[in-house]
Amino acid sequence: MDKFNLNKAVGAGIAGTIVMTLFAMMAPLMGMPEMNIPSMLADFMGFPLIVGWLAHFMIGTVLAVGYASVFVRKLPGHPAVKGILFGLIPWFMAQILVNPMMGAGIFAVNTPAPVMMVMGSLAGHVVYGAVVGFVYGSTAQAKTAVV
């Protein structure tokens, strides 16, 4: 049985957030709307961009700790599949809670391209979840000595 490993969870959260951020930066090259998450967070909070970056990484890390402490043992499949399934939870929460708070409406209905925004967000959260699941699942295996 795997034991919860805070250091691995934090590392997985940072890795997942980095990859998701890179994906979001490349979104316009793939025909998706710009998804500058740190900028959106900073603008929403009324703080400088650095605070948006810190918030973005804090959220990604806290979500990974939640994944590692609760969901990793409850979800089926390979570590990356578990992470992808988990990634659907923050994606859904973003669509029904975060988007409306930021003025985009439920499922980004108040944006110029709602379907593209929702699909881009889904892709980003799937990428995030896959990386978190893979990194945590590949490195957090409890090692016991056979005597």
N, C-alpha and C positions, 0 to 999 in steps of 0.2 A: 504494500500500500504506500502510495506517495504521501509524504508529509509536506505541509505547507512550508514554502521557503520564501521569506520576504525579499531577500536579496535577489533571487531569481525572478520574482514577480515584478520588482521594480525595474530590473534590467529588461524584462520582456515588455513592460509598459513603455520604457524609453525607446526600445527598438521598434515596437509597433507604431509609436507616435512619429518617429523619424520617417519610417517608410510611408505611413499614411500622408504625412506632410509633403514628401517628395511626390507622391502620387497626385495630391491636390494641386501642387505646383505645375504638374504636367497636364492637368485636366484640359486646359484650353487647347493644347496641342492635339488632343483627342476629340475635339469638337464639343467639349463640355464647358459649361460656364466656369468662370474663375471661382475658386473656392479657397480664399485666403483666410483660413480659420483663425490664426492669431490676430489678424487685422479685424476680422468680424468681432472677435471677443473683445478686443481693446476698444473698438468703437462702441459696442454695446455697453461696456462698463464705464466708458468715458475716461479711460486711462491711456497712457502712452503705449505704443506698440510692444515694448519689452514686457509689459504686464500681460498683454495678450499672449505672447510667447510662453511666459511662465504659466499662465492659466491653462493653455493648451497642453503643455507637458504634464502639469499637475493632474488634469482630468484624465489624460491617457494613462498615467501611472496609477492613479486611484482605481480606475476601471480594471486595470490588469491585476491589481491586488485583490479586487473583488472576484475576478475570474479565478485566480489561483486559490483563493481561500474558500470559495463556495461552489463555483460552477464546474471546475475541472473534474471533480469526482462524480458529477451528476450527468454530464453530457457524454454521448456515445462517440466512438470512433477514434481515429488517429488524432494526435495532438493538434494538427493544423485544422482538421475538421471540427474538433471541439471549439477551437478558437473562432472559426468562421460562424458556427452556430451561436456562440456568445456575441460576436460582433453584430448580429441581427438585433440584439437587445438595445445597445446604445443607439443603433441606427433608428429603430422604431421610436425610442424616447426622443431623439433629436427631431423626428418628424412631427410628433404630437405635442411636445413640450417646448423644446428649444426654438424651433422655427417660429412658432407663434410669439414667443417672448421677444424675438428679434425682429418681428414685423413681417416675416415671410409667410405667415399663415401655416395652417396644418398642411403637411405634405407640400410645402412651398407654393401654395396656390396663389400667393400674392407676388410672385416673381415673374419676370418675363418668360422664363422657360421652365415651368414647374416640373415637367417630366424629366428633363435633363438634370435639374438640380437634385431631384429625388434619386435618380439612377446614379448620378455622380457620388452622392452621399452614400448610397448603398455600396457602390464599388469601393469607396474609401474605407468604410467600416468593415467590409469583408477582408480587404487587404490588411487592415489593422488587426482584426481578429485572427487571421491566419498566421501573421507574424508572432503575435502574442502567444497563441497556442503552440506554435512550433518551437519558439525560443524557450518558453516555460516547460513544455513537455519534453523537449530534447535534453534539457539540462537539469531538471529538478528530480530526476529519478533517485529514489532513496537507495543508497548503496549499503548493503549489509555484508559483513564477512561471514563466510560459512566456516564453522569451526569443527 
